[in-house]
Amino acid sequence: MLSNDSESLAMRREQASLIANTGRRIGYSIFFLSLIIFVIGFTVEFNNLVAKTLTVLLIVGSVVLAPSILLHYAVRGAEREEKEQS
């Protein structure tokens, strides 16, 4: 049976995993949307609106995705370390 500290740690790790997965899903979706807008802009007309939209999407996608990837690897590393100690 898990102690209260272990349960709390497992719950926090599960929350971190959920946040990381949601952030990665959102970040990759933003990059996919920017790819679609780029293709549309390239085939129709690449104007200032398309360029500004792409810039904003790429910045926002990076701001969301980078910490999510780091958090994902941190959770995986903690889980791996816990399994090795058991």
N, C-alpha and C positions, 0 to 999 in steps of 0.2 A: 504494500500500500504506500502511496506517495505521501510525503509529509506536506505540511501546509506551504513551506517555502518551495518545494518541488512543484506543487500544483500551481503556485503563483508564477513560477518561472515558465512552466509549460504553457500557461495561459498567455503570458506576455509574448512568448515565442510564437504562439499561434496567431496572435494579433499582428505581430511584426510580419509574419509570413503573409497574412491576408493583405496588409497594407502594401507589401512589396509586390505581390501578384497583381493587385488592382492597379498600382502605379505603372507596372510594366505593361499591362494591357492598355491603359490609357496612353502611355507614351508611344508605344508602337502603333496604336490607332492614329495618333496625331501625325506620326511620320508617314503612315500610309495615306492619310488624307492629303498631306503636302505633296506626296508623289502624284496622286490623282490630279490635284490642282496644277501641278507642274506640267503634266501631260496635256491637260486641257488648254492651259495657257500657251504651251508650245505649238499645239495644233491650230488653235484659233487665233489668239492675239496675246502676246506677252507684253502687257502694259505695266504701269507703275502699281496698280492695284494688285495684280498677280504677284509682283515682286515683293511688295510689302506684306501681303498675306503669307507668302512662303517664308519670309524672314521671321515673322511673328510665330508661325507654326513651328518652325525649326528651333527657335529659341525656347518656346514653351515645352515642346517635346523633349528637348535636352534637359531642361530644368526638372521635368517630371521623371524622365527615364533614368538619368544618371544615379540619383539617390536610391531609386527603387532597385536597380541592379545591384548596387552595393549592399543594400539591406538584404536582398535575396541571398547573396553569397555569404553574408554574415550569419544568417539563420541556418543556411546549409552547413556552414563550418561548425556552428555550435551544436547542431544535431549530430554531425559526424564525430565531434569530440566527445559528446555524451555517450555515443554508442561504443567508442573505443575504451572509455573508462568503465563501462559496465561489464 
